[in-house]
Amino acid sequence: MPRCLQNCTRGLGVQPTSLDLLPQQRRPGGTLHFVEHGLAPDESVARWQRLLEPMQKRLFGGTHLTTQIVALVEGSGFTIKEVETFYEEGDPKVLGAESLGVAVL
């Protein structure tokens, strides 16, 4: 039986509507493996992200710093099976908040 795997890397923040199309192309029980940058778990970092986002979108092609990845995935019909939120090593926290996880349809 073929397994369906969708890799989303640094794309959900740019085009959140693309995630909405996935359930139409997947069968129940299919998995979505994702890694995406978004809103930091620490309020002090998140405050800076909200402040810098307008400039970030203008300078870097519309990417968002404040996307709430888990809410976006769940809002598209998936159920989060596991998720880890962390800061990418070597990146400034304001740019390096990542969510890595698995969701099922």
Buried (B, 14 or more C-beta within 10 A) or exposed (E): EEEEEBEBEEBBBBEBEEBEEBBEEBEEEBBBBBBBBBBBEBEEBBEBBEEBBEEBBEEEEEBBBBBEBBEBBEEBBBEBEEBEBEBEEEEEBBBBBBBBBBBEB
